[in-house]
Amino acid sequence: MNMRMRKLVGTVVLMAMIVVYALIAMIVAVALEVNTTSKFVELVFYAVAGLLWVVPAAIIIKWMSRDDAA
């Protein structure tokens, strides 16, 4: 797969992953009733949930930007 096709596939996968991740994070927050706990727990949950998607996104971006095999 050439770089142009990897970027197209990676972009679509990344957008879908972010949407699904946001929905899952919202469901977990509602299930754990994060908004009824202390503000510190709420802050920690949203900080972790807000940064956790970066790891898989970085892997996808790294895959998208690697050079074509010679």
KEVEX-207226 format. One record per residue: residue in three letters; chain; x negated, y negated, z of N, C-alpha, C in turn. Coordinates in Angstrom, 3 decimals. Layout:
REM residues N
(rec ala A (X Y Z) (X Y Z) (X Y Z)) ...
This chain:
REM residues 70
(rec met A (-0.853 1.171 0.000) (0.000 0.000 0.000) (-0.900 -1.235 0.000)) (rec asn A (-0.625 -2.141 -0.920) (-1.459 -3.336 -0.980) (-1.028 -4.355 0.079)) (rec met A (-1.855 -5.380 0.247) (-1.625 -6.351 1.315) (-0.293 -7.089 1.127)) (rec arg A (0.040 -7.394 -0.093) (1.282 -8.129 -0.343) (2.501 -7.320 0.118)) (rec met A (2.496 -6.029 -0.188) (3.607 -5.165 0.220) (3.612 -4.969 1.737)) (rec arg A (2.414 -4.839 2.348) (2.330 -4.706 3.812) (2.901 -5.939 4.496)) (rec lys A (2.627 -7.118 3.943) (3.149 -8.349 4.545) (4.671 -8.411 4.441)) (rec leu A (5.212 -7.973 3.325) (6.664 -7.952 3.175) (7.295 -6.979 4.169)) (rec val A (6.780 -5.759 4.202) (7.309 -4.740 5.113) (7.112 -5.177 6.561)) (rec gly A (5.930 -5.684 6.880) (5.636 -6.124 8.241) (6.538 -7.254 8.699)) (rec thr A (6.824 -8.188 7.815) (7.697 -9.304 8.162) (9.110 -8.822 8.465)) (rec val A (9.620 -7.929 7.627) (10.967 -7.394 7.854) (11.012 -6.604 9.162)) (rec val A (10.002 -5.759 9.388) (9.954 -4.959 10.620) (9.826 -5.871 11.842)) (rec leu A (9.000 -6.891 11.742) (8.795 -7.818 12.858) (10.081 -8.567 13.207)) (rec met A (10.785 -9.040 12.210) (12.050 -9.740 12.468) (13.077 -8.803 13.107)) (rec ala A (13.183 -7.596 12.583) (14.131 -6.629 13.152) (13.740 -6.269 14.580)) (rec met A (12.440 -6.082 14.824) (11.969 -5.727 16.159) (12.289 -6.830 17.170)) (rec ile A (12.100 -8.077 16.777) (12.352 -9.188 17.696) (13.838 -9.280 18.043)) (rec val A (14.700 -9.084 17.061) (16.141 -9.124 17.322) (16.547 -7.991 18.259)) (rec val A (16.091 -6.780 17.960) (16.424 -5.626 18.801) (15.844 -5.807 20.200)) (rec tyr A (14.613 -6.289 20.297) (13.982 -6.495 21.600) (14.757 -7.526 22.425)) (rec ala A (15.181 -8.604 21.793) (15.939 -9.627 22.521) (17.255 -9.064 23.052)) (rec leu A (17.920 -8.259 22.241) (19.171 -7.644 22.695) (18.929 -6.676 23.853)) (rec ile A (17.866 -5.882 23.762) (17.541 -4.946 24.846) (17.187 -5.705 26.123)) (rec ala A (16.397 -6.773 26.001) (16.035 -7.568 27.178) (17.276 -8.181 27.821)) (rec met A (18.214 -8.618 26.995) (19.454 -9.187 27.520) (20.279 -8.124 28.247)) (rec ile A (20.373 -6.936 27.668) (21.127 -5.845 28.297) (20.497 -5.452 29.632)) (rec val A (19.171 -5.379 29.665) (18.475 -5.034 30.912) (18.707 -6.119 31.961)) (rec ala A (18.650 -7.379 31.557) (18.873 -8.474 32.508) (20.279 -8.425 33.092)) (rec val A (21.250 -8.120 32.262) (22.630 -8.026 32.753) (22.791 -6.803 33.651)) (rec ala A (22.207 -5.676 33.251) (22.332 -4.443 34.041) (21.667 -4.583 35.407)) (rec leu A (20.536 -5.271 35.456) (19.833 -5.465 36.728) (20.381 -6.655 37.512)) (rec glu A (21.321 -7.370 36.927) (21.908 -8.562 37.545) (20.824 -9.532 38.008)) (rec val A (19.955 -9.850 37.070) (18.815 -10.720 37.370) (19.272 -12.106 37.815)) (rec asn A (20.364 -12.596 37.258) (20.798 -13.949 37.603) (21.374 -14.067 39.010)) (rec thr A (21.645 -12.937 39.674) (22.171 -13.002 41.042) (21.074 -12.840 42.091)) (rec thr A (19.858 -12.565 41.652) (18.741 -12.417 42.585) (18.100 -13.779 42.825)) (rec ser A (16.968 -13.767 43.487) (16.282 -15.028 43.757) (15.737 -15.626 42.462)) (rec lys A (15.497 -16.901 42.495) (14.975 -17.597 41.316) (13.577 -17.096 40.955)) (rec phe A (12.803 -16.676 41.943) (11.465 -16.156 41.663) (11.544 -14.854 40.875)) (rec val A (12.436 -13.954 41.280) (12.608 -12.682 40.561) (13.091 -12.954 39.140)) (rec glu A (13.990 -13.898 39.006) (14.485 -14.269 37.680) (13.352 -14.827 36.818)) (rec leu A (12.520 -15.670 37.394) (11.375 -16.232 36.675) (10.415 -15.142 36.230)) (rec val A (10.103 -14.217 37.127) (9.182 -13.127 36.793) (9.768 -12.250 35.691)) (rec phe A (11.049 -11.909 35.803) (11.673 -11.064 34.777) (11.591 -11.725 33.412)) (rec tyr A (11.994 -12.983 33.322) (12.006 -13.650 32.021) (10.598 -13.932 31.507)) (rec ala A (9.639 -14.141 32.393) (8.253 -14.311 31.948) (7.715 -13.015 31.353)) (rec val A (7.958 -11.904 32.041) (7.493 -10.607 31.535) (8.245 -10.243 30.257)) (rec ala A (9.552 -10.381 30.273) (10.350 -10.043 29.088) (10.012 -10.955 27.911)) (rec gly A (9.680 -12.188 28.200) (9.338 -13.133 27.141) (7.987 -12.894 26.517)) (rec leu A (7.089 -12.236 27.233) (5.745 -11.985 26.703) (5.513 -10.548 26.258)) (rec leu A (6.375 -9.639 26.649) (6.167 -8.223 26.365) (6.233 -7.896 24.877)) (rec trp A (6.985 -8.642 24.107) (7.112 -8.372 22.682) (5.843 -8.714 21.908)) (rec val A (4.930 -9.458 22.522) (3.721 -9.901 21.828) (2.814 -8.723 21.469)) (rec val A (2.753 -7.694 22.323) (1.862 -6.554 22.073) (2.238 -5.817 20.787)) (rec pro A (3.488 -5.355 20.620) (3.800 -4.694 19.351) (3.737 -5.644 18.154)) (rec ala A (4.060 -6.915 18.364) (3.973 -7.877 17.265) (2.528 -8.053 16.814)) (rec ala A (1.597 -8.077 17.753) (0.182 -8.202 17.398) (-0.298 -6.995 16.608)) (rec ile A (0.175 -5.815 16.973) (-0.204 -4.604 16.237) (0.328 -4.670 14.807)) (rec ile A (1.562 -5.109 14.646) (2.145 -5.223 13.306) (1.398 -6.271 12.492)) (rec ile A (1.088 -7.406 13.089) (0.376 -8.468 12.375) (-1.027 -8.018 11.995)) (rec lys A (-1.692 -7.295 12.877) (-3.025 -6.770 12.555) (-2.944 -5.811 11.370)) (rec trp A (-1.923 -4.946 11.357) (-1.734 -4.017 10.242) (-1.446 -4.780 8.952)) (rec met A (-0.645 -5.837 9.044) (-0.299 -6.616 7.859) (-1.510 -7.303 7.245)) (rec ser A (-2.454 -7.728 8.057) (-3.557 -8.546 7.561) (-4.830 -7.775 7.248)) (rec arg A (-4.808 -6.455 7.374) (-6.032 -5.726 7.053) (-6.238 -5.710 5.541)) (rec asp A (-7.496 -5.606 5.149) (-7.854 -5.639 3.732) (-7.365 -4.398 3.009)) (rec asp A (-7.183 -4.552 1.705) (-6.817 -3.408 0.877) (-7.970 -2.420 0.832)) (rec ala A (-7.640 -1.138 0.819) (-8.679 -0.100 0.724) (-9.286 -0.146 -0.673)) (rec ala A (-10.588 -0.056 -0.716) (-11.283 -0.153 -2.014) (-11.290 1.143 -2.769)) 
